[in-house]
């Protein structure tokens, strides 16, 4: 008896940069165990040359290729698109998201969902009014490693009561050598370490220090200091304190130095956990050092980068008729952007969108 065919989700992709490239490469991987089939049916880009280069670098000759559009409106209008993935620079997220929603498309929008809390709330309101799915693409949160980390900490309590954590995401970027128009240096494009890198330590703090998410999660007290050059944050130090449970986090992000492999350390009354990997965005290993027990190492290797974990979750939600995801609900996006807004305010980083 033949197996039931997999259900299919059809994607329209906006942008041809690193994140869109990585996302699509993961979705077209041959994964026999994949719960759904992901089809890339449309690509929105600024030029036919960019679009063709993107497609030719990812798709093999026997794979179905997307229609290339040199404008985004055509992606929204394409009847062969179920959900739009927005992989453009931060400042364009809101405009693209609202346009896709208005066209009745579901949306997976790269992190940060928008520049500030006001924009995020506007996007959420539009999605709810239109009745479409919306999620911020915090891809690492869907890794099996992160889900297991939550279970070990909050269900198994393998290191007892959590007291504090340290998490760093740094990249050695010669920022001064970049053109002033580069998105990491350009304040008008949401440049700086916080929105690109700081979001990952903040994500881990949410996972580690609070077993709840979204509306059910607690709001921490926030203290921070930024190194700001020409209006852009190069280095960030954020300290979070949860008065309800006494837990604390020291979070750092930098464009001036590469993090070590052991980027996350969690301490509890019964031991420590260290999470390691090439960067905070791609964790690979959990090392558990419980008091009185032998050290235990858990490896989490997987195919590709791991973007398909979030894509599978989005597909499952859409096919089930859900309008948001349980692992990364919309209220969680609001919580995180609110913290980043506060950090920027204290540090003196102001975007033009803040005054709108």
Secondary structure as GFF3:
##gff-version 3
##sequence-region A 1 356
A	DSSP	beta_strand	8	14	.	.	.	ID=ss1
A	DSSP	alpha_helix	18	27	.	.	.	ID=ss2
A	DSSP	beta_strand	37	44	.	.	.	ID=ss3
A	DSSP	alpha_helix	48	58	.	.	.	ID=ss4
A	DSSP	beta_strand	67	69	.	.	.	ID=ss5
A	DSSP	alpha_helix	73	77	.	.	.	ID=ss6
A	DSSP	beta_strand	83	86	.	.	.	ID=ss7
A	DSSP	three_ten_helix	90	92	.	.	.	ID=ss8
A	DSSP	alpha_helix	93	102	.	.	.	ID=ss9
A	DSSP	beta_strand	106	110	.	.	.	ID=ss10
A	DSSP	alpha_helix	117	130	.	.	.	ID=ss11
A	DSSP	beta_strand	134	137	.	.	.	ID=ss12
A	DSSP	three_ten_helix	139	142	.	.	.	ID=ss13
A	DSSP	alpha_helix	144	150	.	.	.	ID=ss14
A	DSSP	pi_helix	151	156	.	.	.	ID=ss15
A	DSSP	beta_strand	162	170	.	.	.	ID=ss16
A	DSSP	three_ten_helix	175	177	.	.	.	ID=ss17
A	DSSP	three_ten_helix	187	189	.	.	.	ID=ss18
A	DSSP	alpha_helix	193	193	.	.	.	ID=ss19
A	DSSP	pi_helix	194	198	.	.	.	ID=ss20
A	DSSP	alpha_helix	199	209	.	.	.	ID=ss21
A	DSSP	three_ten_helix	214	216	.	.	.	ID=ss22
A	DSSP	beta_strand	221	229	.	.	.	ID=ss23
A	DSSP	beta_strand	232	242	.	.	.	ID=ss24
A	DSSP	beta_strand	247	254	.	.	.	ID=ss25
A	DSSP	beta_strand	262	268	.	.	.	ID=ss26
A	DSSP	beta_strand	271	277	.	.	.	ID=ss27
A	DSSP	beta_strand	283	290	.	.	.	ID=ss28
A	DSSP	beta_strand	296	299	.	.	.	ID=ss29
A	DSSP	alpha_helix	307	319	.	.	.	ID=ss30
A	DSSP	alpha_helix	330	347	.	.	.	ID=ss31
A	DSSP	three_ten_helix	352	355	.	.	.	ID=ss32
###
